[in-house]
Amino acid sequence: MLNATPEVIWNAAPDWASYAAQDSDGTWHWYEKKPHSRIEEGIWYAYGRHKPCAFQRPTWAKTVHRRPEDQASA
């Protein structure tokens, strides 16, 4: 089975972003705080800042990624 989750390009993330996740429509977003899935709506939701970004389209509900400690903003 192929691993459908693409590598997140953290150097393209805003300094405040700690997570990246994809909605069911294929739209990716950066998140300041850990997002939680709203399966019935096909989206991720989180308090704090968020901003759209662009990646490939894997299964959306398995796409939340935490920023690695070694790639944290300065």
PDB file of N, H, CA, C and O in Angstrom:
ATOM      1  N   MET A   1       0.841  -1.188   0.000  1.00  0.00           N
ATOM      2  CA  MET A   1       0.000   0.000   0.000  1.00  0.00           C
ATOM      3  C   MET A   1       0.881   1.244   0.000  1.00  0.00           C
ATOM      4  O   MET A   1       1.865   1.316   0.736  1.00  0.00           O
ATOM      5  N   LEU A   2       0.531   2.202  -0.811  1.00  0.00           N
ATOM      6  H   LEU A   2      -0.269   2.144  -1.408  1.00  0.00           H
ATOM      7  CA  LEU A   2       1.293   3.445  -0.879  1.00  0.00           C
ATOM      8  C   LEU A   2       1.023   4.323   0.330  1.00  0.00           C
ATOM      9  O   LEU A   2      -0.089   4.344   0.858  1.00  0.00           O
ATOM     10  N   ASN A   3       2.036   5.040   0.761  1.00  0.00           N
ATOM     11  H   ASN A   3       2.939   5.023   0.332  1.00  0.00           H
ATOM     12  CA  ASN A   3       1.849   6.036   1.807  1.00  0.00           C
ATOM     13  C   ASN A   3       1.362   7.308   1.112  1.00  0.00           C
ATOM     14  O   ASN A   3       2.130   7.981   0.425  1.00  0.00           O
ATOM     15  N   ALA A   4       0.091   7.627   1.294  1.00  0.00           N
ATOM     16  H   ALA A   4      -0.532   7.080   1.853  1.00  0.00           H
ATOM     17  CA  ALA A   4      -0.518   8.757   0.580  1.00  0.00           C
ATOM     18  C   ALA A   4      -0.216  10.100   1.218  1.00  0.00           C
ATOM     19  O   ALA A   4      -0.497  11.136   0.614  1.00  0.00           O
ATOM     20  N   THR A   5       0.344  10.118   2.414  1.00  0.00           N
ATOM     21  H   THR A   5       0.572   9.277   2.904  1.00  0.00           H
ATOM     22  CA  THR A   5       0.590  11.383   3.101  1.00  0.00           C
ATOM     23  C   THR A   5       1.883  12.012   2.594  1.00  0.00           C
ATOM     24  O   THR A   5       2.951  11.419   2.744  1.00  0.00           O
ATOM     25  N   PRO A   6       1.810  13.202   1.996  1.00  0.00           N
ATOM     26  CA  PRO A   6       3.018  13.861   1.497  1.00  0.00           C
ATOM     27  C   PRO A   6       3.846  14.428   2.645  1.00  0.00           C
ATOM     28  O   PRO A   6       3.342  14.654   3.746  1.00  0.00           O
ATOM     29  N   GLU A   7       5.097  14.648   2.371  1.00  0.00           N
ATOM     30  H   GLU A   7       5.507  14.465   1.477  1.00  0.00           H
ATOM     31  CA  GLU A   7       5.963  15.301   3.344  1.00  0.00           C
ATOM     32  C   GLU A   7       5.569  16.771   3.432  1.00  0.00           C
ATOM     33  O   GLU A   7       5.430  17.444   2.410  1.00  0.00           O
ATOM     34  N   VAL A   8       5.392  17.259   4.632  1.00  0.00           N
ATOM     35  H   VAL A   8       5.505  16.713   5.462  1.00  0.00           H
ATOM     36  CA  VAL A   8       5.043  18.666   4.825  1.00  0.00           C
ATOM     37  C   VAL A   8       6.307  19.504   4.658  1.00  0.00           C
ATOM     38  O   VAL A   8       7.355  19.165   5.208  1.00  0.00           O
ATOM     39  N   ILE A   9       6.214  20.584   3.911  1.00  0.00           N
ATOM     40  H   ILE A   9       5.363  20.860   3.464  1.00  0.00           H
ATOM     41  CA  ILE A   9       7.363  21.455   3.649  1.00  0.00           C
ATOM     42  C   ILE A   9       7.366  22.559   4.703  1.00  0.00           C
ATOM     43  O   ILE A   9       6.816  23.639   4.487  1.00  0.00           O
ATOM     44  N   TRP A  10       7.984  22.276   5.831  1.00  0.00           N
ATOM     45  H   TRP A  10       8.430  21.398   6.006  1.00  0.00           H
ATOM     46  CA  TRP A  10       7.920  23.197   6.970  1.00  0.00           C
ATOM     47  C   TRP A  10       8.637  24.512   6.731  1.00  0.00           C
ATOM     48  O   TRP A  10       8.286  25.517   7.349  1.00  0.00           O
ATOM     49  N   ASN A  11       9.632  24.537   5.851  1.00  0.00           N
ATOM     50  H   ASN A  11       9.917  23.720   5.349  1.00  0.00           H
ATOM     51  CA  ASN A  11      10.307  25.822   5.606  1.00  0.00           C
ATOM     52  C   ASN A  11       9.408  26.795   4.845  1.00  0.00           C
ATOM     53  O   ASN A  11       9.753  27.970   4.717  1.00  0.00           O
ATOM     54  N   ALA A  12       8.251  26.329   4.331  1.00  0.00           N
ATOM     55  H   ALA A  12       7.971  25.375   4.435  1.00  0.00           H
ATOM     56  CA  ALA A  12       7.271  27.207   3.692  1.00  0.00           C
ATOM     57  C   ALA A  12       6.207  27.685   4.676  1.00  0.00           C
ATOM     58  O   ALA A  12       5.357  28.504   4.325  1.00  0.00           O
ATOM     59  N   ALA A  13       6.251  27.179   5.899  1.00  0.00           N
ATOM     60  H   ALA A  13       6.941  26.514   6.185  1.00  0.00           H
ATOM     61  CA  ALA A  13       5.236  27.509   6.907  1.00  0.00           C
ATOM     62  C   ALA A  13       5.484  28.878   7.533  1.00  0.00           C
ATOM     63  O   ALA A  13       6.630  29.310   7.656  1.00  0.00           O
ATOM     64  N   PRO A  14       4.408  29.559   7.929  1.00  0.00           N
ATOM     65  CA  PRO A  14       4.579  30.793   8.709  1.00  0.00           C
ATOM     66  C   PRO A  14       5.276  30.459  10.029  1.00  0.00           C
ATOM     67  O   PRO A  14       5.169  29.332  10.512  1.00  0.00           O
ATOM     68  N   ASP A  15       5.977  31.409  10.610  1.00  0.00           N
ATOM     69  H   ASP A  15       6.065  32.324  10.218  1.00  0.00           H
ATOM     70  CA  ASP A  15       6.686  31.176  11.870  1.00  0.00           C
ATOM     71  C   ASP A  15       5.774  30.683  12.982  1.00  0.00           C
ATOM     72  O   ASP A  15       6.207  29.901  13.829  1.00  0.00           O
ATOM     73  N   TRP A  16       4.531  31.118  12.999  1.00  0.00           N
ATOM     74  H   TRP A  16       4.179  31.753  12.311  1.00  0.00           H
ATOM     75  CA  TRP A  16       3.609  30.759  14.066  1.00  0.00           C
ATOM     76  C   TRP A  16       2.992  29.373  13.898  1.00  0.00           C
ATOM     77  O   TRP A  16       2.390  28.858  14.840  1.00  0.00           O
ATOM     78  N   ALA A  17       3.127  28.754  12.715  1.00  0.00           N
ATOM     79  H   ALA A  17       3.617  29.173  11.950  1.00  0.00           H
ATOM     80  CA  ALA A  17       2.472  27.467  12.432  1.00  0.00           C
ATOM     81  C   ALA A  17       3.151  26.313  13.156  1.00  0.00           C
ATOM     82  O   ALA A  17       4.367  26.138  13.074  1.00  0.00           O
ATOM     83  N   SER A  18       2.350  25.535  13.861  1.00  0.00           N
ATOM     84  H   SER A  18       1.363  25.678  13.928  1.00  0.00           H
ATOM     85  CA  SER A  18       2.841  24.339  14.542  1.00  0.00           C
ATOM     86  C   SER A  18       2.277  23.060  13.945  1.00  0.00           C
ATOM     87  O   SER A  18       2.787  21.974  14.222  1.00  0.00           O
ATOM     88  N   TYR A  19       1.230  23.168  13.128  1.00  0.00           N
ATOM     89  H   TYR A  19       0.815  24.050  12.903  1.00  0.00           H
ATOM     90  CA  TYR A  19       0.572  22.011  12.521  1.00  0.00           C
ATOM     91  C   TYR A  19       0.192  22.319  11.081  1.00  0.00           C
ATOM     92  O   TYR A  19       0.019  23.478  10.705  1.00  0.00           O
ATOM     93  N   ALA A  20       0.062  21.255  10.276  1.00  0.00           N
ATOM     94  H   ALA A  20       0.202  20.313  10.582  1.00  0.00           H
ATOM     95  CA  ALA A  20      -0.487  21.339   8.925  1.00  0.00           C
ATOM     96  C   ALA A  20      -1.481  20.202   8.780  1.00  0.00           C
ATOM     97  O   ALA A  20      -1.233  19.096   9.261  1.00  0.00           O
ATOM     98  N   ALA A  21      -2.608  20.463   8.121  1.00  0.00           N
ATOM     99  H   ALA A  21      -2.809  21.361   7.731  1.00  0.00           H
ATOM    100  CA  ALA A  21      -3.617  19.421   7.902  1.00  0.00           C
ATOM    101  C   ALA A  21      -4.421  19.757   6.651  1.00  0.00           C
ATOM    102  O   ALA A  21      -4.478  20.910   6.223  1.00  0.00           O
ATOM    103  N   GLN A  22      -5.046  18.721   6.066  1.00  0.00           N
ATOM    104  H   GLN A  22      -5.000  17.785   6.413  1.00  0.00           H
ATOM    105  CA  GLN A  22      -5.800  18.880   4.833  1.00  0.00           C
ATOM    106  C   GLN A  22      -7.286  18.611   5.060  1.00  0.00           C
ATOM    107  O   GLN A  22      -7.653  17.629   5.704  1.00  0.00           O
ATOM    108  N   ASP A  23      -8.131  19.482   4.533  1.00  0.00           N
ATOM    109  H   ASP A  23      -7.832  20.280   4.009  1.00  0.00           H
ATOM    110  CA  ASP A  23      -9.577  19.276   4.566  1.00  0.00           C
ATOM    111  C   ASP A  23      -9.976  18.250   3.506  1.00  0.00           C
ATOM    112  O   ASP A  23      -9.169  17.904   2.643  1.00  0.00           O
ATOM    113  N   SER A  24     -11.214  17.764   3.566  1.00  0.00           N
ATOM    114  H   SER A  24     -11.869  18.046   4.267  1.00  0.00           H
ATOM    115  CA  SER A  24     -11.674  16.744   2.625  1.00  0.00           C
ATOM    116  C   SER A  24     -11.737  17.236   1.179  1.00  0.00           C
ATOM    117  O   SER A  24     -11.743  16.423   0.255  1.00  0.00           O
ATOM    118  N   ASP A  25     -11.784  18.543   0.972  1.00  0.00           N
ATOM    119  H   ASP A  25     -11.780  19.203   1.724  1.00  0.00           H
ATOM    120  CA  ASP A  25     -11.810  19.079  -0.395  1.00  0.00           C
ATOM    121  C   ASP A  25     -10.415  19.227  -0.997  1.00  0.00           C
ATOM    122  O   ASP A  25     -10.270  19.700  -2.125  1.00  0.00           O
ATOM    123  N   GLY A  26      -9.390  18.825  -0.248  1.00  0.00           N
ATOM    124  H   GLY A  26      -9.508  18.441   0.668  1.00  0.00           H
ATOM    125  CA  GLY A  26      -8.015  18.891  -0.732  1.00  0.00           C
ATOM    126  C   GLY A  26      -7.261  20.129  -0.310  1.00  0.00           C
ATOM    127  O   GLY A  26      -6.065  20.236  -0.582  1.00  0.00           O
ATOM    128  N   THR A  27      -7.918  21.070   0.347  1.00  0.00           N
ATOM    129  H   THR A  27      -8.890  20.984   0.568  1.00  0.00           H
ATOM    130  CA  THR A  27      -7.278  22.311   0.783  1.00  0.00           C
ATOM    131  C   THR A  27      -6.458  22.061   2.044  1.00  0.00           C
ATOM    132  O   THR A  27      -6.967  21.522   3.026  1.00  0.00           O
ATOM    133  N   TRP A  28      -5.197  22.453   2.012  1.00  0.00           N
ATOM    134  H   TRP A  28      -4.784  22.891   1.214  1.00  0.00           H
ATOM    135  CA  TRP A  28      -4.314  22.347   3.177  1.00  0.00           C
ATOM    136  C   TRP A  28      -4.292  23.675   3.917  1.00  0.00           C
ATOM    137  O   TRP A  28      -4.449  24.738   3.316  1.00  0.00           O
ATOM    138  N   HIS A  29      -4.095  23.601   5.234  1.00  0.00           N
ATOM    139  H   HIS A  29      -3.967  22.737   5.722  1.00  0.00           H
ATOM    140  CA  HIS A  29      -3.986  24.791   6.075  1.00  0.00           C
ATOM    141  C   HIS A  29      -2.861  24.614   7.089  1.00  0.00           C
ATOM    142  O   HIS A  29      -2.583  23.512   7.562  1.00  0.00           O
ATOM    143  N   TRP A  30      -2.229  25.733   7.402  1.00  0.00           N
ATOM    144  H   TRP A  30      -2.454  26.628   7.018  1.00  0.00           H
ATOM    145  CA  TRP A  30      -1.298  25.798   8.536  1.00  0.00           C
ATOM    146  C   TRP A  30      -2.137  26.145   9.762  1.00  0.00           C
ATOM    147  O   TRP A  30      -3.110  26.892   9.661  1.00  0.00           O
ATOM    148  N   TYR A  31      -1.762  25.605  10.913  1.00  0.00           N
ATOM    149  H   TYR A  31      -0.972  24.998  10.995  1.00  0.00           H
ATOM    150  CA  TYR A  31      -2.476  25.885  12.162  1.00  0.00           C
ATOM    151  C   TYR A  31      -1.487  26.234  13.267  1.00  0.00           C
ATOM    152  O   TYR A  31      -0.414  25.641  13.380  1.00  0.00           O
ATOM    153  N   GLU A  32      -1.872  27.195  14.063  1.00  0.00           N
ATOM    154  H   GLU A  32      -2.743  27.676  13.972  1.00  0.00           H
ATOM    155  CA  GLU A  32      -1.072  27.578  15.225  1.00  0.00           C
ATOM    156  C   GLU A  32      -1.234  26.552  16.345  1.00  0.00           C
ATOM    157  O   GLU A  32      -0.259  26.173  16.993  1.00  0.00           O
ATOM    158  N   LYS A  33      -2.466  26.108  16.567  1.00  0.00           N
ATOM    159  H   LYS A  33      -3.258  26.416  16.040  1.00  0.00           H
ATOM    160  CA  LYS A  33      -2.776  25.131  17.619  1.00  0.00           C
ATOM    161  C   LYS A  33      -3.269  23.843  16.976  1.00  0.00           C
ATOM    162  O   LYS A  33      -3.733  23.856  15.835  1.00  0.00           O
ATOM    163  N   LYS A  34      -3.170  22.727  17.701  1.00  0.00           N
ATOM    164  H   LYS A  34      -2.793  22.717  18.627  1.00  0.00           H
ATOM    165  CA  LYS A  34      -3.550  21.428  17.154  1.00  0.00           C
ATOM    166  C   LYS A  34      -5.004  21.435  16.688  1.00  0.00           C
ATOM    167  O   LYS A  34      -5.903  21.742  17.472  1.00  0.00           O
ATOM    168  N   PRO A  35      -5.242  21.099  15.416  1.00  0.00           N
ATOM    169  CA  PRO A  35      -6.614  21.058  14.917  1.00  0.00           C
ATOM    170  C   PRO A  35      -7.309  19.747  15.282  1.00  0.00           C
ATOM    171  O   PRO A  35      -6.665  18.733  15.550  1.00  0.00           O
ATOM    172  N   HIS A  36      -8.617  19.797  15.285  1.00  0.00           N
ATOM    173  H   HIS A  36      -9.140  20.621  15.067  1.00  0.00           H
ATOM    174  CA  HIS A  36      -9.453  18.628  15.560  1.00  0.00           C
ATOM    175  C   HIS A  36     -10.359  18.427  14.365  1.00  0.00           C
ATOM    176  O   HIS A  36     -10.902  19.391  13.825  1.00  0.00           O
ATOM    177  N   SER A  37     -10.528  17.167  13.942  1.00  0.00           N
ATOM    178  H   SER A  37     -10.087  16.384  14.381  1.00  0.00           H
ATOM    179  CA  SER A  37     -11.345  16.906  12.752  1.00  0.00           C
ATOM    180  C   SER A  37     -12.829  17.002  13.062  1.00  0.00           C
ATOM    181  O   SER A  37     -13.296  16.593  14.125  1.00  0.00           O
ATOM    182  N   ARG A  38     -13.541  17.548  12.112  1.00  0.00           N
ATOM    183  H   ARG A  38     -13.161  17.880  11.249  1.00  0.00           H
ATOM    184  CA  ARG A  38     -15.002  17.557  12.117  1.00  0.00           C
ATOM    185  C   ARG A  38     -15.402  16.674  10.933  1.00  0.00           C
ATOM    186  O   ARG A  38     -15.681  17.159   9.837  1.00  0.00           O
ATOM    187  N   ILE A  39     -15.420  15.362  11.190  1.00  0.00           N
ATOM    188  H   ILE A  39     -15.194  14.968  12.081  1.00  0.00           H
ATOM    189  CA  ILE A  39     -15.630  14.374  10.137  1.00  0.00           C
ATOM    190  C   ILE A  39     -16.879  14.660   9.320  1.00  0.00           C
ATOM    191  O   ILE A  39     -16.847  14.594   8.091  1.00  0.00           O
ATOM    192  N   GLU A  40     -17.984  14.979   9.996  1.00  0.00           N
ATOM    193  H   GLU A  40     -18.010  15.033  10.994  1.00  0.00           H
ATOM    194  CA  GLU A  40     -19.243  15.206   9.279  1.00  0.00           C
ATOM    195  C   GLU A  40     -19.175  16.404   8.333  1.00  0.00           C
ATOM    196  O   GLU A  40     -19.923  16.468   7.357  1.00  0.00           O
ATOM    197  N   GLU A  41     -18.278  17.357   8.618  1.00  0.00           N
ATOM    198  H   GLU A  41     -17.670  17.305   9.410  1.00  0.00           H
ATOM    199  CA  GLU A  41     -18.120  18.532   7.766  1.00  0.00           C
ATOM    200  C   GLU A  41     -16.926  18.412   6.811  1.00  0.00           C
ATOM    201  O   GLU A  41     -16.808  19.184   5.860  1.00  0.00           O
ATOM    202  N   GLY A  42     -16.045  17.444   7.069  1.00  0.00           N
ATOM    203  H   GLY A  42     -16.141  16.817   7.842  1.00  0.00           H
ATOM    204  CA  GLY A  42     -14.879  17.255   6.213  1.00  0.00           C
ATOM    205  C   GLY A  42     -13.806  18.295   6.399  1.00  0.00           C
ATOM    206  O   GLY A  42     -13.052  18.586   5.471  1.00  0.00           O
ATOM    207  N   ILE A  43     -13.727  18.861   7.593  1.00  0.00           N
ATOM    208  H   ILE A  43     -14.340  18.624   8.347  1.00  0.00           H
ATOM    209  CA  ILE A  43     -12.750  19.932   7.845  1.00  0.00           C
ATOM    210  C   ILE A  43     -12.006  19.700   9.152  1.00  0.00           C
ATOM    211  O   ILE A  43     -12.388  18.865   9.972  1.00  0.00           O
ATOM    212  N   TRP A  44     -10.931  20.465   9.318  1.00  0.00           N
ATOM    213  H   TRP A  44     -10.620  21.143   8.652  1.00  0.00           H
ATOM    214  CA  TRP A  44     -10.210  20.567  10.584  1.00  0.00           C
ATOM    215  C   TRP A  44     -10.600  21.895  11.210  1.00  0.00           C
ATOM    216  O   TRP A  44     -10.885  22.863  10.505  1.00  0.00           O
ATOM    217  N   TYR A  45     -10.610  21.939  12.535  1.00  0.00           N
ATOM    218  H   TYR A  45     -10.378  21.154  13.108  1.00  0.00           H
ATOM    219  CA  TYR A  45     -10.957  23.166  13.239  1.00  0.00           C
ATOM    220  C   TYR A  45      -9.968  23.349  14.385  1.00  0.00           C
ATOM    221  O   TYR A  45      -9.595  22.386  15.055  1.00  0.00           O
ATOM    222  N   ALA A  46      -9.549  24.584  14.602  1.00  0.00           N
ATOM    223  H   ALA A  46      -9.852  25.366  14.058  1.00  0.00           H
ATOM    224  CA  ALA A  46      -8.638  24.878  15.709  1.00  0.00           C
ATOM    225  C   ALA A  46      -8.790  26.332  16.129  1.00  0.00           C
ATOM    226  O   ALA A  46      -9.124  27.198  15.321  1.00  0.00           O
ATOM    227  N   TYR A  47      -8.538  26.579  17.402  1.00  0.00           N
ATOM    228  H   TYR A  47      -8.266  25.876  18.059  1.00  0.00           H
ATOM    229  CA  TYR A  47      -8.452  27.953  17.885  1.00  0.00           C
ATOM    230  C   TYR A  47      -7.096  28.503  17.463  1.00  0.00           C
ATOM    231  O   TYR A  47      -6.181  27.732  17.174  1.00  0.00           O
ATOM    232  N   GLY A  48      -6.960  29.793  17.425  1.00  0.00           N
ATOM    233  H   GLY A  48      -7.704  30.418  17.659  1.00  0.00           H
ATOM    234  CA  GLY A  48      -5.696  30.399  17.026  1.00  0.00           C
ATOM    235  C   GLY A  48      -5.673  30.660  15.534  1.00  0.00           C
ATOM    236  O   GLY A  48      -6.689  30.544  14.848  1.00  0.00           O
ATOM    237  N   ARG A  49      -4.498  31.013  15.046  1.00  0.00           N
ATOM    238  H   ARG A  49      -3.673  31.107  15.603  1.00  0.00           H
ATOM    239  CA  ARG A  49      -4.357  31.384  13.641  1.00  0.00           C
ATOM    240  C   ARG A  49      -4.362  30.158  12.726  1.00  0.00           C
ATOM    241  O   ARG A  49      -3.971  29.066  13.138  1.00  0.00           O
ATOM    242  N   HIS A  50      -4.806  30.349  11.488  1.00  0.00           N
ATOM    243  H   HIS A  50      -5.124  31.236  11.154  1.00  0.00           H
ATOM    244  CA  HIS A  50      -4.684  29.352  10.434  1.00  0.00           C
ATOM    245  C   HIS A  50      -4.591  30.083   9.098  1.00  0.00           C
ATOM    246  O   HIS A  50      -5.028  31.225   8.958  1.00  0.00           O
ATOM    247  N   LYS A  51      -4.013  29.393   8.129  1.00  0.00           N
ATOM    248  H   LYS A  51      -3.658  28.465   8.243  1.00  0.00           H
ATOM    249  CA  LYS A  51      -3.782  29.995   6.817  1.00  0.00           C
ATOM    250  C   LYS A  51      -3.722  28.881   5.776  1.00  0.00           C
ATOM    251  O   LYS A  51      -3.111  27.844   6.034  1.00  0.00           O
ATOM    252  N   PRO A  52      -4.344  29.066   4.593  1.00  0.00           N
ATOM    253  CA  PRO A  52      -4.262  28.040   3.548  1.00  0.00           C
ATOM    254  C   PRO A  52      -2.828  27.838   3.055  1.00  0.00           C
ATOM    255  O   PRO A  52      -2.023  28.769   3.056  1.00  0.00           O
ATOM    256  N   CYS A  53      -2.524  26.612   2.636  1.00  0.00           N
ATOM    257  H   CYS A  53      -3.178  25.856   2.635  1.00  0.00           H
ATOM    258  CA  CYS A  53      -1.260  26.280   1.985  1.00  0.00           C
ATOM    259  C   CYS A  53      -1.582  25.239   0.917  1.00  0.00           C
ATOM    260  O   CYS A  53      -2.753  24.892   0.766  1.00  0.00           O
ATOM    261  N   ALA A  54      -0.620  24.732   0.181  1.00  0.00           N
ATOM    262  H   ALA A  54       0.331  25.014   0.304  1.00  0.00           H
ATOM    263  CA  ALA A  54      -0.916  23.817  -0.921  1.00  0.00           C
ATOM    264  C   ALA A  54       0.008  22.603  -0.913  1.00  0.00           C
ATOM    265  O   ALA A  54       1.230  22.741  -0.852  1.00  0.00           O
ATOM    266  N   PHE A  55      -0.586  21.415  -0.974  1.00  0.00           N
ATOM    267  H   PHE A  55      -1.578  21.303  -1.023  1.00  0.00           H
ATOM    268  CA  PHE A  55       0.124  20.136  -1.090  1.00  0.00           C
ATOM    269  C   PHE A  55      -0.724  19.197  -1.936  1.00  0.00           C
ATOM    270  O   PHE A  55      -1.771  19.593  -2.448  1.00  0.00           O
ATOM    271  N   GLN A  56      -0.267  17.931  -2.088  1.00  0.00           N
ATOM    272  H   GLN A  56       0.584  17.609  -1.672  1.00  0.00           H
ATOM    273  CA  GLN A  56      -1.049  16.914  -2.795  1.00  0.00           C
ATOM    274  C   GLN A  56      -2.269  16.517  -1.971  1.00  0.00           C
ATOM    275  O   GLN A  56      -2.431  16.980  -0.843  1.00  0.00           O
ATOM    276  N   ARG A  57      -3.128  15.664  -2.525  1.00  0.00           N
ATOM    277  H   ARG A  57      -2.996  15.287  -3.443  1.00  0.00           H
ATOM    278  CA  ARG A  57      -4.388  15.307  -1.870  1.00  0.00           C
ATOM    279  C   ARG A  57      -4.440  13.846  -1.403  1.00  0.00           C
ATOM    280  O   ARG A  57      -4.916  12.992  -2.151  1.00  0.00           O
ATOM    281  N   PRO A  58      -3.974  13.540  -0.211  1.00  0.00           N
ATOM    282  CA  PRO A  58      -4.159  12.193   0.346  1.00  0.00           C
ATOM    283  C   PRO A  58      -5.479  12.123   1.104  1.00  0.00           C
ATOM    284  O   PRO A  58      -6.301  13.034   0.999  1.00  0.00           O
ATOM    285  N   THR A  59      -5.691  11.061   1.862  1.00  0.00           N
ATOM    286  H   THR A  59      -5.023  10.322   1.948  1.00  0.00           H
ATOM    287  CA  THR A  59      -6.892  10.938   2.686  1.00  0.00           C
ATOM    288  C   THR A  59      -6.851  12.022   3.748  1.00  0.00           C
ATOM    289  O   THR A  59      -5.967  12.006   4.604  1.00  0.00           O
ATOM    290  N   TRP A  60      -7.773  12.949   3.714  1.00  0.00           N
ATOM    291  H   TRP A  60      -8.491  12.961   3.018  1.00  0.00           H
ATOM    292  CA  TRP A  60      -7.702  14.160   4.531  1.00  0.00           C
ATOM    293  C   TRP A  60      -7.716  13.890   6.027  1.00  0.00           C
ATOM    294  O   TRP A  60      -7.010  14.580   6.762  1.00  0.00           O
ATOM    295  N   ALA A  61      -8.473  12.937   6.509  1.00  0.00           N
ATOM    296  H   ALA A  61      -9.047  12.377   5.912  1.00  0.00           H
ATOM    297  CA  ALA A  61      -8.641  12.733   7.949  1.00  0.00           C
ATOM    298  C   ALA A  61      -7.397  12.172   8.632  1.00  0.00           C
ATOM    299  O   ALA A  61      -7.371  12.037   9.855  1.00  0.00           O
ATOM    300  N   LYS A  62      -6.381  11.850   7.863  1.00  0.00           N
ATOM    301  H   LYS A  62      -6.402  11.960   6.869  1.00  0.00           H
ATOM    302  CA  LYS A  62      -5.130  11.336   8.432  1.00  0.00           C
ATOM    303  C   LYS A  62      -3.969  12.269   8.139  1.00  0.00           C
ATOM    304  O   LYS A  62      -2.818  11.834   8.113  1.00  0.00           O
ATOM    305  N   THR A  63      -4.256  13.544   7.919  1.00  0.00           N
ATOM    306  H   THR A  63      -5.191  13.897   7.940  1.00  0.00           H
ATOM    307  CA  THR A  63      -3.206  14.443   7.444  1.00  0.00           C
ATOM    308  C   THR A  63      -2.691  15.457   8.446  1.00  0.00           C
ATOM    309  O   THR A  63      -1.902  16.320   8.063  1.00  0.00           O
ATOM    310  N   VAL A  64      -3.090  15.402   9.698  1.00  0.00           N
ATOM    311  H   VAL A  64      -3.731  14.700  10.009  1.00  0.00           H
ATOM    312  CA  VAL A  64      -2.571  16.381  10.648  1.00  0.00           C
ATOM    313  C   VAL A  64      -1.110  16.047  10.961  1.00  0.00           C
ATOM    314  O   VAL A  64      -0.773  14.897  11.240  1.00  0.00           O
ATOM    315  N   HIS A  65      -0.261  17.051  10.913  1.00  0.00           N
ATOM    316  H   HIS A  65      -0.534  17.986  10.687  1.00  0.00           H
ATOM    317  CA  HIS A  65       1.175  16.887  11.157  1.00  0.00           C
ATOM    318  C   HIS A  65       1.637  17.920  12.176  1.00  0.00           C
ATOM    319  O   HIS A  65       1.256  19.087  12.090  1.00  0.00           O
ATOM    320  N   ARG A  66       2.446  17.507  13.131  1.00  0.00           N
ATOM    321  H   ARG A  66       2.755  16.558  13.201  1.00  0.00           H
ATOM    322  CA  ARG A  66       3.054  18.435  14.087  1.00  0.00           C
ATOM    323  C   ARG A  66       4.403  18.848  13.539  1.00  0.00           C
ATOM    324  O   ARG A  66       5.132  18.025  12.986  1.00  0.00           O
ATOM    325  N   ARG A  67       4.740  20.130  13.691  1.00  0.00           N
ATOM    326  H   ARG A  67       4.147  20.798  14.140  1.00  0.00           H
ATOM    327  CA  ARG A  67       6.040  20.631  13.244  1.00  0.00           C
ATOM    328  C   ARG A  67       7.137  19.947  14.066  1.00  0.00           C
ATOM    329  O   ARG A  67       7.051  19.929  15.294  1.00  0.00           O
ATOM    330  N   PRO A  68       8.161  19.387  13.423  1.00  0.00           N
ATOM    331  CA  PRO A  68       9.260  18.778  14.171  1.00  0.00           C
ATOM    332  C   PRO A  68       9.998  19.811  15.014  1.00  0.00           C
ATOM    333  O   PRO A  68      10.143  20.968  14.619  1.00  0.00           O
ATOM    334  N   GLU A  69      10.457  19.377  16.167  1.00  0.00           N
ATOM    335  H   GLU A  69      10.340  18.437  16.488  1.00  0.00           H
ATOM    336  CA  GLU A  69      11.178  20.283  17.087  1.00  0.00           C
ATOM    337  C   GLU A  69      12.384  20.926  16.408  1.00  0.00           C
ATOM    338  O   GLU A  69      12.674  22.099  16.642  1.00  0.00           O
ATOM    339  N   ASP A  70      13.093  20.161  15.561  1.00  0.00           N
ATOM    340  H   ASP A  70      12.858  19.208  15.371  1.00  0.00           H
ATOM    341  CA  ASP A  70      14.290  20.701  14.911  1.00  0.00           C
ATOM    342  C   ASP A  70      13.968  21.685  13.790  1.00  0.00           C
ATOM    343  O   ASP A  70      14.886  22.260  13.205  1.00  0.00           O
ATOM    344  N   GLN A  71      12.687  21.896  13.473  1.00  0.00           N
ATOM    345  H   GLN A  71      11.941  21.429  13.948  1.00  0.00           H
ATOM    346  CA  GLN A  71      12.284  22.861  12.462  1.00  0.00           C
ATOM    347  C   GLN A  71      11.421  23.974  13.052  1.00  0.00           C
ATOM    348  O   GLN A  71      10.709  24.668  12.325  1.00  0.00           O
ATOM    349  N   ALA A  72      11.488  24.137  14.358  1.00  0.00           N
ATOM    350  H   ALA A  72      12.066  23.574  14.948  1.00  0.00           H
ATOM    351  CA  ALA A  72      10.733  25.190  15.017  1.00  0.00           C
ATOM    352  C   ALA A  72      11.277  26.558  14.584  1.00  0.00           C
ATOM    353  O   ALA A  72      12.456  26.700  14.257  1.00  0.00           O
ATOM    354  N   SER A  73      10.406  27.540  14.592  1.00  0.00           N
ATOM    355  H   SER A  73       9.449  27.425  14.858  1.00  0.00           H
ATOM    356  CA  SER A  73      10.825  28.887  14.207  1.00  0.00           C
ATOM    357  C   SER A  73      11.782  29.455  15.242  1.00  0.00           C
ATOM    358  O   SER A  73      11.748  29.083  16.415  1.00  0.00           O
ATOM    359  N   ALA A  74      12.621  30.347  14.793  1.00  0.00           N
ATOM    360  H   ALA A  74      12.648  30.649  13.840  1.00  0.00           H
ATOM    361  CA  ALA A  74      13.637  30.938  15.678  1.00  0.00           C
ATOM    362  C   ALA A  74      13.056  32.002  16.580  1.00  0.00           C
ATOM    363  O   ALA A  74      13.778  32.594  17.382  1.00  0.00           O
TER     364      ALA A  74
END
